[in-house]
Amino acid sequence: MSDDNTDDTVKALLERAGRTYADDAGITLKDTPSPLFELLVLSLLLSTRISAEIAVAAARELFSSGYRTPEKMARASWQSLVDALGRGHYKRYDESTATRLGEAGRKVLDDYHGDLRELAEKADSDPDKAAKLLQEFTGIGPVGAEIFLREVQSVWGWVAPRFDRRALDAAKDLGLPDDPGRLADLAGGRPEVLAAALVRASLDDALLSAVRSG
């Protein structure tokens, strides 16, 4: 693919799907405790076999209900979390997820003094170490860890460029480079947005076709 065609493909993709999942969930991502915890919650919700739209809706419902910090999540009653998830239509896994959310809040308090920037410090700014630490949270496996790292690269520069396998496969399908560094060069300084757009394309055949056709 020529450079012009590559640029056109990236432009078309970003015009149609150029937003992160954190954006959708109403998270104003910054390197501060509350937004980082909100991203952890979103990553946990996105880790189950449920649509991204429902996971995002559930996250928004949890946040609008006040559960934006590990303290408030840890203190929430299990039933109140189940109810919030239900209002977000996150119903197949609401009971187990409510348990995991409470556990996540307590773990952030116990292990990181309520501040996930301490996780970054513990990882020594090594993305692979960070991925392992994230997987110590019940309900967050390799996929959830990748979601968190893919989105947090906007504020944790040491994570970038982070394009997971799903994003790289979509890039290849679209005739784009399937190398994180080369993709980052095309991202206009926002690799997290391009990575999320590629993931969206991998999950939506209609979007993939639309971008291919220009």
Secondary structure, DSSP 8 states (H G I E B T S, - for coil): --HHHHHHHHHHHHHHH---HHHHTT----SSHHHHHHHHHHHHHHTSSS-HHHHHHHHHHHHHTT--SHHHHHHS-HHHHHHHHHHTT--TTHHHHHHHHHHHHHHHHHHHTT-THHHHHHTTT-HHHHHHHHTTSTT--HHHHHHHHHHHTTT-GGG-S---HHHHHHHHHTT---SHHHHHHTTTT-HHHHHHHHHHHHH-HHHHHHHHH-
